[in-house]
Amino acid sequence: MADVLLDLQQDGELPERVTHNDTKLNNVMLDDLTGEGVCVIDLDTVMPGLVLYDFGDMVRTATNSVAEDATDLSRVESRLDIFAALADGYLSAAEGFLTEPECRHLVFAGRVMTFEVGIRFLTDFLNGDVYFKTRRASHNLERARNQFALLRSMEARAADMEACVERCLAR
């Protein structure tokens, strides 16, 4: 799973683009009165990369039904309605420049980024919590478990997510 997108890039199927690499709602400045997006912030992570990582991380952070450190894993699910809105908004702006392989891997991108971040949380826990800030002894372990539960939900909903992307592309 971890090398699928990199292999596609190496084979020339996925282009390198300018990416944010920390795509989430709290990195968008919003107008207090209108709620409209004003600008993207936290630009220290901008560099060449794959847009699928940006989209995938946005899916990971936005579709989770609970906070990423929630410990009741029975409540963790990837919300299909939020995914559909993300796919619709993203594709309405990006469809003109995305390649067919990029469109084909949008759903996979959410899963791979969720897997990667889960591994990063687990690795940090095993290394003594040296990278991510924690508030308690098992915080990163809880985050890792949460991400793996989210990944299971995404895998269970993959066909529905693919159908959302297909509907957006067909319009």
N, C-alpha and C positions, 0 to 999 in steps of 0.2 A: 504494500500500500504506500509506503513512504517514498518509493522511487518512481512511481508511475508518472507524475507530472514532470519530474526532472528528466526522465528518459524521453518523454515526448518533446521536451525542450531541446535535448541533445540531438534528437532526430530531426529537428527543424520544424516540428509540427506546432509548437507553442512559441510565440515570439516573446522576446524580452521587452518589457515596457517599464516606464517609470511607475513605481508603486509606493504606497504609503506604508505598508507593513504593520499597521496597527489600526485597522479599520473597524471603528466602533462608534456608536452614537456620541459618547462623551468626548470624542475628538472632532466634533463639529460644533462650531459656535452658532447658537441660535438667537434670533432676534427675540427679545423679551415680549414685545407687543404682538408680533405676528406669528411667532413660532417658526418662521422660515429660516432655512439654513443660510448663514452669512458667509462662512468660510471654513475650510478644513484647518485644524490646528495640530500641534504636536508633530511638526514636520522633521524632527531630528531622525526619524526612521525612514525617510524617503530615500529610495535608491533603485537601481535597476532590479527587476524581478518579474514574477508572473502575476498577472491580474487575478488569476484563479486563487492565489493565496489571499489577496485582499478580499475578494468576494467570499471565500470560504471562512475567513475569520469573522467577517460581518455576520454570516449565517450562524456561526458558532456562538457569538456573543448575543445576537438579537433573538434567536429562536428558543433559547433555553427558557423553560417555564419558571425556573427558580434562579436565585443567585448562584454564581459559579462555585460558591463554597457551602451551599446548602447540603445538609447531611442526610435528609430524608430522601433517599434515592428513588423511592416509589413515586415521588412527585416530579422527578426530572423527566421532561419530554421535550422534543423538538416540535414547536408549534407550527403546524402546516400553514395556518392563515398568515402568520408572520413571514414564513418562507415565501409564500405566494406573493405577498406585497413587496418583499425585497427583490425577488426575481423580476416582477413586473416593473418596478422602478428602475432597477439596474439595466434591464434589457431595453427599456424605452429610451435610455440615454446611450447605452454602449453597444447596442446590437449592430449599429452601422460600422463599427470598427473591429468588433470581436470576430475571430476566425471561427470556422465551423468546429474545430477541435476544442476551442475554448468554450463555446456554447455547449458542446456535448459533455464537458466535464464540470459544469457548474455545480451539480448536485454532489458529485464526488469530492469537489473542493471543500465543501462544508464538512464532509466526513474526515478527510485527510487532515484538515486543520484542527479538528476536534481531537483526533487521535494524537497529533503532534503535541498539542498543548497538554493533553493528559499525560503523555510521556515526559514532557518537560516538568510538570508538577511532581510526578513520581520520582524523577531523577533528582530534583532539588530536595525532596523529602529524604531520599536515600543518602544524599550528599551532606545532610545536616542543615538544610534550609539556608543556603548561602546566596541564592539569586533573588527569589521572590520574597517580598515582605510577608511575614506571617504574624498572626495574633495569638496563636496557641501551638502547642507541641505537634499536633497532627494536622495542622491547617492545610499543608500542601498535599498530604495523603487524601484528605477529604476532597480537595479540589480535583485531584486525579480521579478519584472514584466517581465524582460528579461528571467529569468529562467523559469517562468511559460509559456511564449510564446514558448520557446524551448521545454518544456515538451509537449505542444499541438502538435508541429511539430513531435516530436518523436512518440507520440501516433498515429498520422495520417500515419506515415511511418512504424509502427510496423511490419506489414506483410512483407514489403519489407526487413526490417532489419532481420527478422527471416529467410527469404529466403537466405539472404547473409550468415548467420551462417550455415544454412543447406548445402549450396554449399561448404563452407569451410570444414565442417565435412565430406562431402561425398568424398572429394579428396583422 
